[in-house]
Amino acid sequence: QVQLVESGGGLVQPGGSLRLSCAASGSIFSIQDMGWYRQAPGNQRELVARITRRGSTDYLDSVKARFTISRDNAKNTIYLQMNSLEPEDTAVYLCNAEQIRLWGGTTISNVWGQGTQVTVSS
């Protein structure tokens, strides 16, 4: 019905950059807040960055100067530009949509993608 598909993860050296994408598909009328979370082995899932439909953003303090979240509402897609990557950024990065409204009026809450692995290592 509705899917979030992440892409762009991979292996990068410390100091490098990656750009993640998350595309929502389905009979989508609109999407409210969307965000990127990450989860490393043994750690709790944490919010990395969030963006409202109008473009207001929030960031985890440790990434604020290095990561940039953006969105293209026409494409139902969000992005995460990650610069100056550190080994501590290694995790599975997951995309989340807080609320998706479908054509016809149905609303679906708390939709997750399957995740993309980001590994920062020399």
SULMOWO-V488726 format. One record per run of one state. SS is the DSSP state (~ for helix, > for strand, _ for the rest). FROM is the first residue (numbers start at 1). LEN is the number of residues. Records with the same first field share a line. If there is no record, write none. Layout:
SS->FROM-LEN, FROM-LEN
This chain:
_->1-1, 8-2, 13-5, 27-1, 32-2, 40-6, 52-5, 60-1, 64-3, 76-1, 83-4, 90-1, 103-4, 113-3, 121-2
>->2-6, 10-3, 18-9, 28-4, 34-6, 46-6, 57-3, 67-6, 77-6, 91-12, 107-6, 116-5
~->61-3, 73-3, 87-3
